[in-house]
Amino acid sequence: MSSLPAPSLKSRWFHDYVQGEVFEFGDYQVTAHEIIAFASRYDPQPFHVDAAAAAQSHFGSLVASGWMTGGVLMRMLCDHFIPEVSAMGSPGVDQLRWLRPVRPGDQLHARVTVLETRQSRSKPDRGTVLLRQEAINQHGEVVMSLQGMAMFRCRPT
């Protein structure tokens, strides 16, 4: 009996996800300009928008808004992980944590772990996958984590 190669991340269907799988991908460098631009619009706290004020804060330097870090993680998920053939969105996230500050020059990548899969009983053409999603900096430190449910279509028969 031969085993088939695993489908690429961007071409997976619900049944292709296996509990315990871990995926790492992405490469995103955070800039001071981006931190200030995002925070100026959405999270204008002094340590996000003003380098001098940030230097006097408990952070000691400019840091990214956690919401920006979430946006960066989402971008990496869209670019490398979420399959256009089967993705159906998400009913939400739990256990969102910002664990370490993200600073200008930090290089982020993503790690996604499949925690659980469950096919829908009422709509058997789809299932949900519980995922631990993490943003990790260049030092291997998890800067943000969350658990999210993702819905995927089953492969057409």
Secondary structure, DSSP 4 states (H G I P E B T S, - for coil): -PPPPPPPGGG--GGG--TT-EEEEEEEE--HHHHHHHHHHH---HHHH-HHHHHHSTTSS----HHHHHHHHHHHHHHHT--TTTB---SEEEEEEE-S---TT-EEEEEEEEEEEEE-SS-TTEEEEEEEEEEE-TTS-EEEEEEEEEEEEPPP-
